[in-house]
């Protein structure tokens, strides 16, 4: 390969790297814009959208609204219903990205408790401890 060929390969690699940076990680790039549009929050959080609370009724609807309005909080909390093993969920927020939260009283209880303790001014570390104490049941 000659100098022209080498330069072409280097230029192509640089363009691909720049495109990947904009697509996946640049602040305000595509991923950042989608995160903001999806959650209505800071683009840096890149938290995925929850299901629409209007699909549900009563306490379940309230829990989905809590998740929609507080994704940063629920993303920091563990769910103690076992969905981490059965559904692959990484946080309480994941319960509200699918229909799992609509059929699980533990998920609903944890979300409601988390937002209530937040309203009382409790820091997330203490919220975690309170949820663990109430819902862990031996975990």
N, C-alpha and C positions, 0 to 999 in steps of 0.2 A: 504494500500500500504506500502510495506516495504522500508527499506533504499535504496535497489538496485533500486526499482521502482521510488522512489523520485529522486535519482541521475540520472536515465535515462531521466525522464521528464525535469529536470533542464538542463541536457546536450543537449537535443533536442531543448529546448527553446533558449539556448545560440547559438547553431548552426544556428537556424532560424534567430535570431537577427543579427548575424554576416553576414549571407547571404543577408539579407535585406539591411544592411548597405553598403555592397559591391555593390549590384545591383542598389540601388537607390541613394546613397549619398556619397560614398567615393570618394575623389578626385582621379582621374585616374582610378576609378572603371568603371563598364560597362556604367553607365549613362554618366559619364564624357567623356569617349572615344567616345560614340555615339554623344554627343554634339559637340565635336571637329571635328569628321568626317563629321557631317552633315553641319556644318556652316563654318568650316575652321578657327574658332576663338578659343578663350580661352575656355577650357573645363568647366570652372566655369560658363560660361554664359548659357550653356545648351539650346541654342536657336534652335528651330526646323528649318528644311530646308524649303526654299521657293520653289515654282514651278520653273522649268527650264525656264530661260529667252528665250531660243531658241524656245519655243512653241509659241512665240508671235512676232509681228512686230512693227517697228516704236517706237513711244513714249512709248507704253505699254511695249515693250521689254526693253527699257531703264529703265523704272520704276522697272521692275522685276530684272534687273541687279543691280540697286541701292539697292534694298532690299536684294539681295543675298550678295552683298559686304559690306553692312552697317547694319547688323541685330541689332547690339547694339544701333544704333541711332534710327532706326524706332521703336524699341521696347519701346522707351521712349516717343514716340509721340502719341497723340490721333488722331484718324481719325474723321473728322467732316461730313462725308457723311451720318451718321446714321447707319452704319453697326454694331456699338456696340449693337444697339437694334434689328436690323433685322437679323444679322448674328452671334451675340454673340462675336464679335471681341473685344479684350482687348486693342489692340494697332494698329498703322498703319502697323506694320509688319504682323499682321494676314491677312491683305488684300492680301498679296502676298504669303500666304501659301495655298491659294485656287485661284480659277479663278475670284473672286470678283474684284480684282484690274484691271483685263483686261477689265472690262465693266464700270468702274467708273472714270470719269475725275477728280473728287475731289481727289481720292486716288493717281492717277498719278501725279496730280499737287502738292500735298503735298510732295510726295517722291522726286520729282525733286527739289522743293523749299528747302527741308531739306538738300539735299546733296550740293546744290549750296551755301547755307548759311554756311554750315560746311566748304566748301572750302575757304570761306571768313574769317574763323576763329571765327565765332560766336559760343558762348557757347549754349548748348542744352536748357537752360532755356529761352534764347532769341529766339531761333528757335521756341520753343513752342509758345511763345507770338506772333511771326510773323505769324505763321501758323494759330493760333486762330484768329488773326485780319483779315486775308485774307479769311479764309474758314468757320469760325464758323457760320456766318449768323444768329445770335440770340441765339446760344447755350450757 
